[in-house]
């Protein structure tokens, strides 16, 4: 970033370079390329490829089990039990 475009102290940029995204995830750039880059698409701005912190957070949340992946409605109905027929009787 040019000197005039410095973020205020304590503010994290929303988009990160490959190296910064790897560091943000706590891995090397090589590990990032092997395991994360195929799953989290970069944002392309001109010739630059940058990774969105929110997309990285979302991927990490899924991997750590903090959020469940989407499941078909039929799976939820089966797990909860379909009592619609019983309520009409």
FENTAVEN-V304344 format. One line per field, one symbol per residue. phi: phi as a letter, one per 30 degrees, with the letter a starting at -180 (. if undefined). psi: psi as a letter, one per 20 degrees, with the letter a starting at -180 (. if undefined). burial: I if it has 9 or more other ideal C-beta (glycine too) atoms within 8 Angstrom, else O. A space follows every 10 residues. Layout:
# FENTAVEN-V304344
phi->???
psi->???
burial->???
This chain:
# FENTAVEN-V304344
phi->.dedcddeei ccddcbdedd dddedibddd deddccedcc ddccbiddcb cdeddddddd ddddidbddd bdeedddddd jccdddddd
psi->pqhikpqqpi ppqhpqrggh ggghikrrhg hghhhghhho qrppociqpq pphhhggggh gghijhqqqp qqhhgggghh pnjhhhii.
burial->OOOOOOOOOO OOOOIIOIOI IIOIIOOOOO IIIOIIIOOI OOIOOOOOOI IIIOIIOIII IIOOOOOOOO OOOOOIIOOO OOOOOOOOO
